[in-house]
Amino acid sequence: EKKVDRKFELKLLKILFDSFEILSEELNDIFLSDLIELHSRSKFLIELLEHDTVPDVCSLNLKFTKKNSEEKLLKQKKTLYL
């Protein structure tokens, strides 16, 4: 079993927590795109943890931005049913 660096794991969880916190502060103004963004970010962080990938912070941001942009383009063409 692969072991993820605990400090890195905590850093990822903090990013995820911050995402939830930002959304909760503006609960009355949550748009579908915000929920999609949060889901995309959560999924990406979980993938990193599962694959024991520990990139530097710049790499993490670049990968997320690229992946997020690709997913946004795809999701603009789809309808999400809640």
DOKEZA-30850 format. One record per atom (N, C-alpha, C, O): x, y, z; residue in one letter. Coordinates in steps of 0.02 Angstrom, whole numbers, padded with zeros to 5 digits, always signed. Layout:
# DOKEZA-30850
XYZA ...
# end
This chain:
# DOKEZA-30850
+00042-00059+00000E +00000+00000+00000E +00044+00062+00000E +00092+00067+00038E +00026+00110-00043K +00065+00172-00046K +00047+00216+00013K -00010+00216+00038K +00096+00254+00036K +00084+00298+00092K +00094+00371+00070K +00146+00389+00044K +00042+00411+00081V +00045+00481+00062V +00077+00521+00118V +00064+00509+00177V +00119+00569+00100D +00150+00613+00149D +00094+00650+00187D +00052+00682+00156D +00095+00644+00252R +00042+00672+00295R +00036+00748+00286R -00020+00774+00284R +00092+00784+00281K +00089+00857+00272K +00055+00874+00207K +00015+00921+00203K +00071+00837+00155F +00040+00850+00090F -00035+00835+00092F -00075+00872+00065F -00053+00780+00125E -00123+00762+00131E -00161+00817+00168E -00216+00836+00147E -00133+00844+00221L -00165+00898+00258L -00172+00961+00216L -00222+00996+00220L -00122+00974+00175K -00125+01032+00130K -00183+01024+00080K -00220+01072+00068K -00190+00965+00053L -00245+00952+00006L -00313+00958+00040L -00360+00986+00013L -00317+00931+00100L -00381+00935+00137L -00398+01007+00154L -00456+01026+00155L -00347+01047+00168K -00359+01118+00182K -00386+01154+00120K -00431+01196+00125K -00358+01139+00062I -00383+01168+00000I -00457+01151-00009I -00498+01193-00026I -00473+01088+00003L -00542+01065-00004L -00587+01100+00048L -00642+01123+00031L -00563+01104+00109F -00602+01138+00162F -00614+01211+00144F -00669+01237+00152F -00562+01244+00119D -00569+01314+00099D -00621+01322+00044D -00658+01371+00043D -00624+01275-00001S -00674+01277-00055S -00744+01275-00026S -00788+01313-00046S -00755+01230+00022F -00820+01225+00055F -00836+01288+00094F -00893+01312+00093F -00785+01315+00127E -00795+01375+00168E -00816+01434+00124E -00861+01472+00142E -00783+01442+00068I -00799+01497+00022I -00871+01490-00002I -00908+01539-00004I -00891+01430-00018L -00960+01420-00041L -01010+01432+00015L -01063+01462+00004L -00994+01410+00076S -01042+01418+00131S -01051+01491+00151S -01104+01510+00176S -00999+01532+00140E -01004+01603+00156E -01055+01638+00111E -01085+01688+00130E -01064+01612+00051E -01109+01643+00004E -01166+01594-00014E -01184+01587-00072E -01192+01563+00036L -01241+01510+00026L -01301+01533-00016L -01328+01494-00055L -01320+01595-00009N -01377+01620-00046N -01361+01632-00120N -01406+01639-00161N -01297+01633-00136D -01277+01648-00205D -01241+01590-00239D -01203+01600-00286D -01254+01529-00216I -01221+01471-00246I -01254+01458-00314I -01314+01451-00320I -01212+01454-00364F -01235+01438-00431F -01214+01367-00448F -01169+01340-00415F -01245+01339-00497L -01228+01272-00518L -01153+01267-00536L -01121+01216-00522L -01127+01319-00567S -01056+01318-00586S -01010+01312-00524S -00957+01281-00528S -01032+01342-00468D -00992+01336-00406D -00990+01264-00382D -00938+01240-00360D -01047+01231-00386L -01050+01161-00364L -01009+01116-00410L -00976+01070-00387L -01012+01130-00474I -00972+01092-00522I -00898+01103-00508I -00858+01056-00511I -00880+01165-00495E -00810+01183-00479E -00786+01145-00417E -00732+01117-00417E -00827+01144-00365L -00809+01110-00303L -00803+01035-00316L -00756+01003-00290L -00848+01007-00354H -00845+00935-00369H -00782+00919-00407H -00748+00870-00393H -00765+00961-00456S -00706+00950-00497S -00643+00953-00454S -00599+00911-00460S -00639+01003-00410R -00581+01010-00366R -00575+00951-00318R -00521+00924-00308R -00631+00931-00289S -00632+00875-00242S -00608+00812-00276S -00567+00774-00250S -00634+00800-00336K -00617+00739-00373K -00542+00739-00389K -00509+00688-00383K -00516+00796-00409F -00445+00802-00426F -00401+00788-00364F -00352+00752-00369F -00420+00816-00307L -00380+00806-00246L -00383+00733-00224L -00332+00705-00202L -00440+00702-00230I -00446+00631-00212I -00403+00588-00257I -00370+00541-00234I -00403+00604-00322E -00360+00567-00369E -00286+00573-00350E -00249+00524-00353E -00265+00632-00330L -00195+00642-00309L -00179+00598-00249L -00127+00566-00246L -00225+00597-00201L -00213+00557-00141L -00211+00482-00158L -00169+00446-00132L -00256+00460-00201E -00259+00389-00218E -00197+00367-00256E -00174+00310-00248E -00169+00411-00297H -00111+00391-00336H -00045+00412-00305H +00008+00405-00335H -00049+00437-00243D +00011+00454-00206D +00054+00503-00245D +00116+00500-00243D +00022+00549-00280T +00057+00599-00318T +00071+00659-00274T +00025+00686-00243T +00133+00679-00270V +00150+00736-00227V +00187+00789-00269V +00248+00795-00264V +00150+00826-00310P +00183+00878-00350P +00197+00940-00308P +00170+00948-00253P +00239+00984-00334D +00249+01047-00298D +00186+01090-00308D +00144+01075-00350D +00181+01143-00271V +00121+01184-00271V +00106+01213-00340V +00049+01215-00362V +00158+01236-00375C +00148+01265-00442C +00120+01211-00489C +00074+01224-00527C +00148+01153-00485S +00126+01098-00528S +00053+01081-00512S +00012+01069-00557S +00037+01079-00448L -00032+01064-00427L -00080+01114-00457L -00132+01095-00484L -00064+01178-00452N -00107+01231-00478N -00114+01227-00554N -00169+01235-00580N -00059+01214-00588L -00062+01210-00661L -00103+01150-00684L -00143+01156-00730L -00092+01094-00652K -00130+01034-00671K -00204+01044-00658K -00246+01026-00699K -00220+01073-00601F -00290+01084-00585F -00321+01132-00635F -00376+01120-00660F -00287+01186-00651T -00313+01236-00697T -00326+01205-00765T -00378+01216-00796T -00278+01167-00789K -00286+01136-00855K -00344+01087-00855K -00386+01087-00899K -00345+01043-00804K -00397+00993-00800K -00465+01026-00791K -00514+01005-00822K -00468+01077-00750N -00530+01112-00736N -00557+01144-00800N -00617+01141-00813N -00513+01175-00839S -00534+01208-00901S -00563+01157-00949S -00614+01170-00981S -00531+01100-00955E -00557+01047-00999E -00625+01023-00976E -00670+01013-01016E -00632+01012-00911E -00696+00989-00885E -00751+01041-00893E -00808+01024-00908E -00734+01105-00884K -00784+01157-00893K -00811+01158-00964K -00871+01167-00975K -00766+01149-01013L -00788+01148-01082L -00836+01091-01095L -00887+01099-01129L -00821+01033-01066L -00865+00976-01074L -00932+00987-01040L -00985+00971-01068L -00930+01014-00980K -00992+01023-00941K -01036+01078-00969K -01097+01077-00957K -01008+01124-01007Q -01049+01176-01038Q -01095+01145-01090Q -01146+01174-01108Q -01076+01087-01115K -01115+01054-01167K -01166+01005-01138K -01206+00976-01174K -01164+00996-01072K -01208+00947-01040K -01256+00981-00991K -01243+01038-00969K -01309+00947-00975T -01355+00972-00924T -01347+00928-00863T -01346+00867-00868T -01342+00960-00805L -01334+00923-00743L -01400+00920-00706L -01430+00971-00692L -01423+00860-00692Y -01485+00852-00655Y -01470+00837-00583Y -01434+00789-00568Y -01497+00876-00538L -01486+00866-00466L -01545+00832-00435L -01546+00818-00375L 
# end
